[in-house]
C-alpha cells in the first residue's frame, strides 16, 4: 500500500505542481506589473494561465506536451511585454514570469517519469525522451533574459540574450575569422599532432615492460601540470603566434591518448590472447586482431576528453600568451577589458557551438567504428 502511494505521488506531483504555478501566474496577471502599471493584458495572459491550469489536471503525456509549450510561450510573452514598457518588473511580473516558466518545467518532468500511459504510441515514447533535453536551452535562455529585463541590468554590466544575438549577427564574420585561427590553426593542428604522437607513444609503452614501469608514471604526473603554468613557458619557447597555442593543444591531447592507449592495449582478455597464441598468431596479428580493437573504445574516450580540454586550454593560452589580436580567446580578453560583454558572450557562443560539433563528430565516429562494443548494445536495448 505504501509503495503504491509513493508511486502515485511520483507520477502526479509534477502536473499538480503546474496547477500551483499556473495559479501564481494568474495572480500575477492582476498584480503590479511595473511600478507604474497594474495588470499586463488581462485577457491574453489570463486566458493562457487558465488553459495551463485546466491542462494540469489531465495527467497524461498528450496534455503535458501542450502544457510545456504554453508555459514557455507565456514566459516569453511576459518578458516581451516588460521589454516594451522599458521599466523594472514589479511583483506581478515576477509572479507571471516564474509561474509560467515553472509550470512548464514541472510538466516536462512528467515526461521523464516511468511510463504509465498503457496506450502510449512509439512516437509519444520518442517525444518523452526528447522533451526534457529539448526544453533545457529554452528554460535557461528565458531565465537569463527574464532576469536581465526584469531588473533592467545595463548591457555594460551583463547583456541580455537579445543583446548577445544582435552582436552575434553584426560581428559574425569577425568571430568566424577568429574561429579559423583558434580551431583550424591551433586546435586542429595540435589535436592531430598530439593524437598521432600519443598513440605511437602508447603503443611503444604497451609493448615494453621497461617503458611501462619507467615512463608511464611520469606521463601520468606530467599530464596533471596546470595549463596556467605551462602556457607562458611555451609562449617563450615557440613565440607568441599560433604555434605556441598549438603546442598547448599538443600537450593537452598527448597525455590522455597515451594513458588510454596503454590501458586499452594491455587490458585484453587473457583467454583470447592465449587462443590466438595457440593458433600461432604473430605479434602483429595479435595487435591488429585483438589489442587494437580492444583499445579503440579507450582511445575514443581519450579523444572526446581531449577535444573538450583542448578548446578550454587554447582559450586560456590565448589569454595568457600575449600576441596578435586574433583568436577567440584574444577576442574575449580584449572585449572584456573594454566592457563589451555582448561580444564576450557572442564569442563564447561561437566557441561552444564549434566544440559541441567536434564532440558530436567524434561520438558519431566512435559509434561507427566501435558499434560492436557492449556499451552501445546496452544503450540500444
Backbone torsions as a table, in degrees:
resi	resn	phi	psi	omega
1	UNK	NA	-41.8	179.6
2	UNK	-65.3	-43.7	-179.2
3	UNK	-62.7	-40.3	179.7
4	UNK	-67.0	-34.4	178.1
5	UNK	-67.2	-43.5	177.8
6	UNK	-61.7	-42.0	179.2
7	UNK	-61.4	-42.3	-179.6
8	UNK	-63.8	-41.7	179.9
9	UNK	-65.3	-43.2	-179.0
10	UNK	-62.8	-32.2	-176.7
11	UNK	-88.7	-13.8	-177.2
12	UNK	-113.6	-19.5	-175.8
13	UNK	-58.5	-44.1	-178.7
14	UNK	-59.7	-39.8	-179.1
15	UNK	-70.9	-39.8	177.5
16	UNK	-70.7	-24.5	170.5
17	UNK	-65.1	-38.0	175.5
18	UNK	-62.9	-35.9	176.0
19	UNK	-58.9	-48.0	-179.7
20	UNK	-61.7	-46.1	-177.1
21	UNK	-70.4	-31.1	176.2
22	UNK	-67.5	-32.5	175.5
23	UNK	-66.0	-40.9	176.3
24	UNK	-60.5	-42.4	178.7
25	UNK	-63.0	-39.1	179.8
26	UNK	-66.8	-37.3	175.2
27	UNK	-64.0	-40.8	179.3
28	UNK	-62.8	-29.6	178.5
29	UNK	-59.6	-36.6	-179.7
30	UNK	-88.3	-3.9	-173.3
31	UNK	-89.9	-169.3	-177.5
32	UNK	-83.5	105.0	-174.9
33	UNK	-73.9	-45.2	174.3
34	UNK	-133.0	170.5	179.1
35	UNK	-57.5	-19.5	-177.2
36	UNK	-118.0	6.2	-174.0
37	UNK	-138.5	126.8	172.7
38	UNK	-101.1	131.7	179.1
39	UNK	78.1	145.0	-178.0
40	UNK	-132.2	67.4	-179.9
41	UNK	72.8	75.9	-172.0
42	UNK	-56.3	-44.6	-172.0
43	UNK	-65.1	-56.5	-176.4
44	UNK	-67.8	-45.9	-177.4
45	UNK	-71.5	-39.3	177.7
46	UNK	-64.5	-40.9	177.9
47	UNK	-62.8	-41.4	179.8
48	UNK	-64.4	-42.4	179.2
49	UNK	-64.9	-38.4	179.4
50	UNK	-66.6	-41.6	178.1
51	UNK	-60.7	-44.9	178.2
52	UNK	-62.1	-41.1	178.9
53	UNK	-59.6	-44.3	-179.2
54	UNK	-69.3	-41.6	-179.4
55	UNK	-63.9	-29.9	-175.9
56	UNK	-66.9	-17.5	179.9
57	UNK	-80.2	-16.3	-179.4
58	UNK	-98.8	98.8	-172.4
59	UNK	-81.8	69.9	-178.8
60	UNK	-136.1	153.9	-179.8
61	UNK	-64.6	-33.3	-177.0
62	UNK	-71.7	-21.3	174.6
63	UNK	-94.0	-23.4	178.1
64	UNK	-67.9	-33.6	-177.9
65	UNK	-63.6	-54.3	177.5
66	UNK	-64.4	-29.8	177.8
67	UNK	-63.0	-42.6	178.3
68	UNK	-60.9	-47.8	-177.7
69	UNK	-63.2	-45.7	-178.9
70	UNK	-64.7	-37.3	177.8
71	UNK	-63.5	-44.0	178.1
72	UNK	-65.6	-40.7	178.3
73	UNK	-64.8	-40.0	177.9
74	UNK	-61.8	-41.9	177.4
75	UNK	-64.7	-41.9	179.9
76	UNK	-63.2	-45.8	-179.0
77	UNK	-68.6	-30.9	175.6
78	UNK	-63.1	-45.2	178.1
79	UNK	-64.4	-42.3	179.7
80	UNK	-61.4	-40.5	179.7
81	UNK	-63.3	-43.3	179.2
82	UNK	-68.0	-35.6	177.9
83	UNK	-60.2	-39.6	179.7
84	UNK	-68.6	-25.5	179.2
85	UNK	-80.8	-29.3	179.3
86	UNK	69.2	28.0	-179.9
87	UNK	-124.9	170.8	176.1
88	UNK	-74.7	140.7	179.0
89	UNK	-72.5	139.7	176.8
90	UNK	-101.3	-169.5	-171.6
91	UNK	-64.0	-30.8	177.1
92	UNK	-64.4	-41.4	177.7
93	UNK	-61.4	-45.3	-175.8
94	UNK	-68.8	-33.7	175.7
95	UNK	-65.6	-42.2	178.0
96	UNK	-66.5	-44.1	-178.1
97	UNK	-60.1	-54.2	-177.9
98	UNK	-71.5	-34.7	-179.9
99	UNK	-62.7	-50.8	179.5
100	UNK	-64.9	-43.8	-175.9
101	UNK	-66.1	-47.4	-176.5
102	UNK	-72.9	-27.1	174.1
103	UNK	-65.1	-36.3	176.9
104	UNK	-69.5	-42.6	179.4
105	UNK	-63.5	-42.4	179.7
106	UNK	-64.1	-39.5	178.9
107	UNK	-68.9	-35.7	179.8
108	UNK	-66.0	-30.7	178.0
109	UNK	-66.1	-24.4	175.5
110	UNK	-60.2	-35.7	-178.2
111	UNK	-71.7	-17.8	-179.7
112	UNK	-95.1	-0.4	-178.9
113	UNK	-82.4	173.4	178.2
114	UNK	-61.5	135.8	-177.1
115	UNK	-61.1	129.3	177.1
116	UNK	-128.3	-0.7	175.6
117	UNK	-88.9	104.9	-174.6
118	UNK	-64.8	-28.3	-177.0
119	UNK	-97.7	20.7	-175.6
120	UNK	-69.5	130.2	-179.0
121	UNK	-79.9	170.7	179.8
122	UNK	-65.2	-35.7	179.4
123	UNK	-62.3	-43.9	179.2
124	UNK	-66.0	-32.3	176.9
125	UNK	-65.9	-39.9	176.2
126	UNK	-65.6	-40.2	178.5
127	UNK	-63.3	-38.4	178.4
128	UNK	-57.3	-39.8	-179.4
129	UNK	-76.0	-31.0	-173.2
130	UNK	-84.7	-30.5	-171.7
131	UNK	-63.4	-49.1	-177.8
132	UNK	-55.4	-50.5	177.9
133	UNK	-70.7	-22.8	-177.4
134	UNK	-74.2	-33.8	-175.6
135	UNK	-86.3	-16.4	-177.6
136	UNK	-56.9	-46.3	177.5
137	UNK	-59.6	-39.4	179.3
138	UNK	-66.0	-40.2	178.9
139	UNK	-63.4	-44.4	-179.8
140	UNK	-65.0	-41.8	179.1
141	UNK	-65.9	-40.4	178.1
142	UNK	-66.9	-38.7	175.2
143	UNK	-59.8	-46.5	179.8
144	UNK	-60.8	-54.4	-177.0
145	UNK	-64.6	-43.1	-178.0
146	UNK	-65.3	-38.9	179.7
147	UNK	-68.1	-42.2	-179.2
148	UNK	-68.5	-46.7	-178.7
149	UNK	-68.8	-39.7	-179.0
150	UNK	-63.8	-30.9	178.7
151	UNK	-102.0	0.6	-179.1
152	UNK	51.0	51.2	179.9
153	UNK	-73.6	129.4	179.9
154	UNK	-63.1	149.8	-179.1
155	UNK	-62.5	-30.8	-179.9
156	UNK	-70.8	-16.3	177.6
157	UNK	-97.5	-50.1	177.8
158	UNK	-156.5	113.4	-175.3
159	UNK	-75.0	157.0	174.6
160	UNK	-85.3	173.4	178.5
161	UNK	-62.7	-40.0	179.9
162	UNK	-66.7	-35.0	176.4
163	UNK	-63.6	-43.4	-179.9
164	UNK	-66.1	-40.8	-179.9
165	UNK	-64.3	-42.7	178.6
166	UNK	-62.8	-43.4	179.3
167	UNK	-66.9	-37.2	179.3
168	UNK	-62.3	-42.5	179.2
169	UNK	-65.1	-40.1	-175.9
170	UNK	-77.4	-31.5	-175.5
171	UNK	-109.0	14.7	-177.4
172	UNK	-59.7	-43.0	178.0
173	UNK	-58.5	-39.9	179.6
174	UNK	-67.4	-42.2	-179.2
175	UNK	-67.2	-34.4	177.2
176	UNK	-68.9	-36.7	175.4
177	UNK	-64.4	-40.4	175.2
178	UNK	-64.7	-37.3	179.7
179	UNK	-65.0	-34.8	177.0
180	UNK	-60.7	-44.2	179.0
181	UNK	-64.6	-45.9	-174.6
182	UNK	-70.6	-47.4	-170.0
183	UNK	-93.9	-29.3	-178.6
184	UNK	-91.6	-54.8	-177.8
185	UNK	-69.9	-42.2	-171.5
186	UNK	-96.6	-57.1	-174.4
187	UNK	-71.7	-51.5	-175.6
188	UNK	-62.7	-46.3	-179.6
189	UNK	-64.4	-49.4	-178.8
190	UNK	-66.3	-37.2	-179.9
191	UNK	-65.6	-44.2	179.7
192	UNK	-64.8	-47.3	-179.9
193	UNK	-64.2	-41.5	179.7
194	UNK	-65.9	-36.8	178.6
195	UNK	-67.6	-47.3	-178.6
196	UNK	-61.4	-47.9	-180.0
197	UNK	-64.3	-41.0	-179.1
198	UNK	-67.3	-39.9	180.0
199	UNK	-66.2	-46.9	-179.8
200	UNK	-63.9	-39.8	177.9
201	UNK	-65.7	-40.7	178.4
202	UNK	-63.2	-39.5	176.9
203	UNK	-63.2	-44.6	180.0
204	UNK	-62.1	-40.7	-179.7
205	UNK	-68.4	-41.9	-178.2
206	UNK	-63.3	-29.6	-178.0
207	UNK	-93.3	2.1	-177.8
208	UNK	-131.5	116.7	177.9
209	UNK	-64.1	-35.6	179.1
210	UNK	-61.1	-45.6	-179.9
211	UNK	-69.1	-34.5	177.9
212	UNK	-61.4	-39.3	-178.1
213	UNK	-84.3	-28.5	-175.0
214	UNK	-97.1	-44.8	-172.4
215	UNK	-94.1	-35.5	-172.5
216	UNK	-59.9	-43.0	177.5
217	UNK	-61.1	-37.8	178.5
218	UNK	-69.6	-34.0	177.8
219	UNK	-64.9	-42.0	178.3
220	UNK	-64.9	-39.9	-179.3
221	UNK	-70.1	-42.8	-177.6
222	UNK	-69.3	-29.0	177.9
223	UNK	-65.9	-17.5	179.9
224	UNK	-89.7	0.3	179.4
225	UNK	-66.3	126.9	-178.0
226	UNK	-66.7	140.9	-178.3
227	UNK	-66.6	-24.7	179.5
228	UNK	-61.4	-36.5	178.6
229	UNK	-84.6	-22.8	-175.1
230	UNK	-87.1	-33.7	-173.9
231	UNK	-60.3	-46.4	179.0
232	UNK	-61.1	-34.2	178.9
233	UNK	-66.0	-44.5	178.1
234	UNK	-66.9	-34.1	175.6
235	UNK	-62.8	-38.4	177.0
236	UNK	-69.2	-35.8	-175.9
237	UNK	-78.5	-40.5	-173.2
238	UNK	-109.2	0.5	-178.8
239	UNK	92.2	176.1	-173.5
240	UNK	-96.0	1.7	179.9
241	UNK	-83.3	-165.0	-172.7
242	UNK	-66.5	-19.8	-177.3
243	UNK	-62.5	-39.1	-179.1
244	UNK	-68.2	-35.9	177.2
245	UNK	-69.6	-37.7	176.5
246	UNK	-63.8	-35.1	177.5
247	UNK	-64.0	-35.4	175.5
248	UNK	-61.5	-43.1	179.7
249	UNK	-66.2	-38.0	178.2
250	UNK	-58.2	-48.0	-178.7
251	UNK	-67.3	-40.5	-179.7
252	UNK	-62.7	-36.0	-178.9
253	UNK	-83.4	-35.9	-171.1
254	UNK	-57.8	-51.5	-170.3
255	UNK	-72.5	-41.8	173.6
256	UNK	-59.6	-38.4	179.8
257	UNK	-66.9	-42.4	178.5
258	UNK	-59.0	-52.6	-174.9
259	UNK	-63.9	-42.6	-178.7
260	UNK	-73.3	-33.9	177.2
261	UNK	-64.7	-44.6	177.7
262	UNK	-61.5	-43.4	-180.0
263	UNK	-62.1	-43.9	-178.8
264	UNK	-69.5	-37.1	-178.0
265	UNK	-75.5	-26.3	-175.6
266	UNK	-97.5	-20.9	-176.3
267	UNK	-94.4	52.3	178.5
268	UNK	-87.3	160.0	177.5
269	UNK	-69.2	120.4	-178.8
270	UNK	-58.9	-34.0	-179.1
271	UNK	-67.4	-40.3	177.3
272	UNK	-65.9	-38.9	179.0
273	UNK	-63.5	-44.7	179.1
274	UNK	-65.7	-34.4	179.2
275	UNK	-64.9	-44.2	178.7
276	UNK	-64.8	-39.2	178.2
277	UNK	-66.3	-34.5	178.5
278	UNK	-66.1	-29.8	176.4
279	UNK	-88.5	15.4	175.6
280	UNK	61.3	38.0	176.9
281	UNK	-72.4	140.1	178.0
282	UNK	-75.6	160.1	176.9
283	UNK	-55.5	-35.7	179.2
284	UNK	-67.1	-39.9	177.6
285	UNK	-66.7	-39.3	177.1
286	UNK	-63.2	-38.3	-179.1
287	UNK	-64.2	-49.9	-174.4
288	UNK	-78.6	-26.5	-176.5
289	UNK	-97.2	-19.6	-177.7
290	UNK	-126.7	-57.0	-172.5
291	UNK	-68.3	-48.1	-177.8
292	UNK	-65.5	-47.0	175.6
293	UNK	-58.4	-37.1	178.8
294	UNK	-67.8	-29.7	-177.2
295	UNK	-83.9	-17.5	-174.8
296	UNK	-57.3	-46.5	177.3
297	UNK	-59.5	-37.8	177.9
298	UNK	-64.9	-42.6	-178.3
299	UNK	-64.9	-42.5	179.4
300	UNK	-66.8	-35.6	174.4
301	UNK	-61.6	-40.7	178.1
302	UNK	-65.3	-40.2	-179.8
303	UNK	-65.7	-41.0	179.3
304	UNK	-66.6	-40.6	176.3
305	UNK	-64.0	-44.7	-178.4
306	UNK	-66.6	-32.2	179.3
307	UNK	-63.5	-36.7	177.7
308	UNK	-73.6	-48.1	-178.5
309	UNK	-64.0	-33.3	-178.6
310	UNK	-65.1	-43.0	-180.0
311	UNK	-65.7	-44.7	178.2
312	UNK	-61.4	-44.1	-176.8
313	UNK	-66.1	-40.8	-177.2
314	UNK	-71.4	-34.2	175.6
315	UNK	-64.5	-44.6	177.6
316	UNK	-63.7	-40.8	179.6
317	UNK	-63.0	-38.1	177.3
318	UNK	-67.3	-27.1	172.4
319	UNK	-68.1	-45.6	-168.4
320	UNK	-86.4	-25.6	-178.8
321	UNK	-102.8	104.1	-179.5
322	UNK	-66.0	136.3	-178.0
323	UNK	-165.0	-159.9	178.9
324	UNK	-59.1	145.2	-177.4
325	UNK	-75.5	57.1	177.4
326	UNK	-130.2	153.0	-177.0
327	UNK	104.2	150.0	-177.2
328	UNK	-66.9	-35.4	177.6
329	UNK	-63.0	-44.5	176.6
330	UNK	-63.5	-39.9	179.4
331	UNK	-62.6	-43.0	178.9
332	UNK	-64.4	-44.0	-178.2
333	UNK	-63.8	-49.2	-178.3
334	UNK	-65.7	-39.2	-178.9
335	UNK	-69.3	-38.0	178.9
336	UNK	-64.7	-36.6	178.3
337	UNK	-66.6	-30.3	179.3
338	UNK	-88.5	-2.9	-178.9
339	UNK	78.7	13.2	179.4
340	UNK	-88.7	73.0	-174.7
341	UNK	-74.3	-18.3	173.7
342	UNK	-66.6	-36.5	174.7
343	UNK	-67.6	-38.8	179.0
344	UNK	-58.9	-49.1	-179.1
345	UNK	-68.8	-33.8	176.7
346	UNK	-64.1	-41.9	177.8
347	UNK	-66.2	-39.6	177.4
348	UNK	-63.4	-39.7	179.5
349	UNK	-63.0	-46.3	179.7
350	UNK	-61.7	-44.0	179.1
351	UNK	-62.6	-40.4	-179.2
352	UNK	-66.8	-41.7	-179.3
353	UNK	-62.8	-45.3	-179.9
354	UNK	-66.0	-38.7	179.5
355	UNK	-64.8	-43.2	178.2
356	UNK	-62.9	-38.7	178.3
357	UNK	-62.7	-44.9	179.2
358	UNK	-61.4	-44.7	179.6
359	UNK	-63.4	-39.5	178.3
360	UNK	-64.9	-39.7	177.8
361	UNK	-63.7	-42.7	178.4
362	UNK	-64.5	-39.3	177.7
363	UNK	-65.3	-39.0	178.0
364	UNK	-65.1	-43.7	177.4
365	UNK	-63.1	-39.2	178.5
366	UNK	-61.3	-42.9	179.8
367	UNK	-66.0	-37.6	-179.6
368	UNK	-70.8	-39.0	-174.9
369	UNK	-84.4	-36.9	-175.5
370	UNK	-118.3	35.8	178.8
371	UNK	-63.8	-17.3	178.5
372	UNK	-76.7	-12.3	-173.9
373	UNK	-66.9	142.9	-178.2
374	UNK	-56.4	-31.9	-178.6
375	UNK	-60.8	-37.0	179.1
376	UNK	-72.3	-36.2	177.5
377	UNK	-66.3	-37.8	178.2
378	UNK	-66.5	-41.4	178.1
379	UNK	-65.2	-36.0	179.5
380	UNK	-66.0	-35.7	178.2
381	UNK	-69.6	NA	NA
